[in-house]
């Protein structure tokens, strides 16, 4: 899984252990409300903070990103790269290399984590458990139904129960790595679909590499 697969690490849960745990119905109801609130917006602009920590390897990473979402389309600026996607193709702009890569999203891969489904990746394949609550902030733990198929142990979602918005997504990996996305700003917006198709003519000196 990439950084957006969370793409986003500590205790080992075996498949048989997860099978003995059932989802908390109240957690499922809250997540459905979050999903409905997200779908109610035509498009969303998000500013987020990314943190990664691995104490055993003494690794710390920190970055700020911006993301505009409209259904399956997105525009992303994060960790020195820019991406634009129309839901089928992804243009990755590597300014330092003066290069543009064009790739194709595998629409048949239900497990593919992209920015366009980051806020709703929890809808399938997880067991939900309510955890601690502090004021309006409710923590929900997601355990993968098939832990052998993923490279993380669990995911924590911090949800504002009033706005029905995700405030933080934290992933716990098998290699003692913790990575999180903290949503600093979440704003409904409007944007034309043609903004999600890169105009390569605006980059006349860039090499175009088609990976499709």
TANOR-V201285 format. One record per residue. RES is the residue in three letters. SS is DSSP state (h for helix, s for strand, l for the rest). OMEGA is omega in whole degrees, -180 to 180 (NA if undefined). NEAR is the number of other ideal C-beta (glycine too) atoms within 10 Angstrom. Layout:
RES/SS/OMEGA/NEAR
RES/SS/OMEGA/NEAR
//
This chain:
UNK/l/179/16
UNK/l/178/10
UNK/l/177/18
UNK/l/169/21
UNK/l/-151/19
UNK/l/155/21
UNK/l/NA/17
UNK/l/NA/27
UNK/l/-171/20
UNK/l/-170/13
UNK/l/-177/8
UNK/l/175/8
UNK/l/178/14
UNK/l/-178/10
UNK/h/-179/12
UNK/h/178/8
UNK/h/179/11
UNK/h/-178/16
UNK/h/-179/10
UNK/l/-180/7
UNK/l/177/13
UNK/l/-179/9
UNK/l/175/16
UNK/l/-176/16
UNK/h/179/10
UNK/h/176/13
UNK/h/179/23
UNK/h/179/17
UNK/h/180/11
UNK/h/179/19
UNK/h/176/22
UNK/h/178/12
UNK/h/177/13
UNK/h/179/23
UNK/h/180/15
UNK/h/179/10
UNK/h/178/13
UNK/h/-179/16
UNK/h/-177/11
UNK/l/-179/9
UNK/l/177/15
UNK/l/179/11
UNK/s/-176/19
UNK/s/172/18
UNK/s/-175/18
UNK/s/167/23
UNK/s/-176/14
UNK/s/177/20
UNK/s/-180/14
UNK/s/178/19
UNK/s/176/16
UNK/s/-179/19
UNK/s/170/16
UNK/s/-175/16
UNK/l/-178/10
UNK/l/180/8
UNK/l/-178/10
UNK/l/-179/7
UNK/s/174/10
UNK/s/177/10
UNK/s/179/12
UNK/s/180/9
UNK/s/176/13
UNK/s/-180/12
UNK/s/176/18
UNK/s/-176/14
UNK/s/172/22
UNK/s/-176/20
UNK/s/171/24
UNK/s/-172/22
UNK/l/-179/12
UNK/l/-177/15
UNK/s/179/20
UNK/s/171/24
UNK/s/-172/20
UNK/s/170/23
UNK/s/-171/15
UNK/s/174/17
UNK/l/174/11
UNK/l/177/9
UNK/s/176/14
UNK/s/178/16
UNK/s/174/20
UNK/s/-180/21
UNK/s/175/22
UNK/l/-180/18
UNK/l/178/16
UNK/l/-180/11
UNK/s/178/16
UNK/s/174/21
UNK/s/178/21
UNK/s/-177/18
UNK/s/178/19
UNK/s/-172/15
UNK/l/-179/12
UNK/l/-179/7
UNK/l/-175/11
UNK/l/-174/11
UNK/s/174/14
UNK/s/178/20
UNK/s/176/18
UNK/s/178/15
UNK/s/-176/15
UNK/s/176/11
UNK/l/178/17
UNK/l/-176/10
UNK/l/179/10
UNK/l/-179/6
UNK/l/-178/9
UNK/l/-178/9
UNK/l/-179/13
UNK/l/180/17
UNK/l/178/17
UNK/l/177/21
UNK/h/-178/21
UNK/h/178/21
UNK/h/-177/18
UNK/h/-177/23
UNK/h/-178/23
UNK/h/-178/15
UNK/h/-176/22
UNK/h/-170/21
UNK/h/-178/13
UNK/l/171/9
UNK/l/-178/15
UNK/s/168/23
UNK/s/-173/19
UNK/s/177/21
UNK/s/174/17
UNK/s/176/16
UNK/s/-173/13
UNK/s/177/9
UNK/s/179/12
UNK/s/-176/8
UNK/l/179/8
UNK/l/-174/11
UNK/s/-179/14
UNK/s/177/19
UNK/s/177/18
UNK/s/179/24
UNK/s/177/19
UNK/s/175/22
UNK/s/-179/18
UNK/s/178/19
UNK/l/179/16
UNK/l/-175/11
UNK/h/180/19
UNK/h/-176/7
UNK/h/-177/10
UNK/l/-178/17
UNK/l/175/14
UNK/s/-176/22
UNK/s/-178/17
UNK/s/177/21
UNK/s/174/21
UNK/s/174/17
UNK/s/175/24
UNK/s/-172/20
UNK/s/172/22
UNK/s/-174/16
UNK/l/178/14
UNK/l/-179/9
UNK/l/-177/12
UNK/l/180/17
UNK/s/173/17
UNK/s/179/23
UNK/s/-180/18
UNK/s/173/17
UNK/s/-179/22
UNK/s/-179/20
UNK/s/179/25
UNK/s/-176/19
UNK/s/-178/20
UNK/l/-175/14
UNK/l/179/11
UNK/l/176/13
UNK/s/174/20
UNK/s/177/18
UNK/s/-176/23
UNK/s/171/20
UNK/s/178/25
UNK/s/-179/14
UNK/s/-177/18
UNK/s/-179/12
UNK/s/-178/9
UNK/s/-173/18
UNK/s/170/11
UNK/s/-178/10
UNK/s/173/13
UNK/l/-178/9
UNK/l/-180/16
UNK/l/-178/8
UNK/h/-177/12
UNK/h/176/8
UNK/h/-179/15
UNK/h/174/23
UNK/l/-175/13
UNK/l/175/22
UNK/l/-177/10
UNK/h/178/13
UNK/h/177/6
UNK/h/-179/8
UNK/l/-172/16
UNK/l/-177/6
UNK/l/-178/5
UNK/l/174/15
UNK/s/-179/11
UNK/s/-178/12
UNK/s/-178/13
UNK/s/-177/10
UNK/l/-177/9
UNK/l/NA/10
//
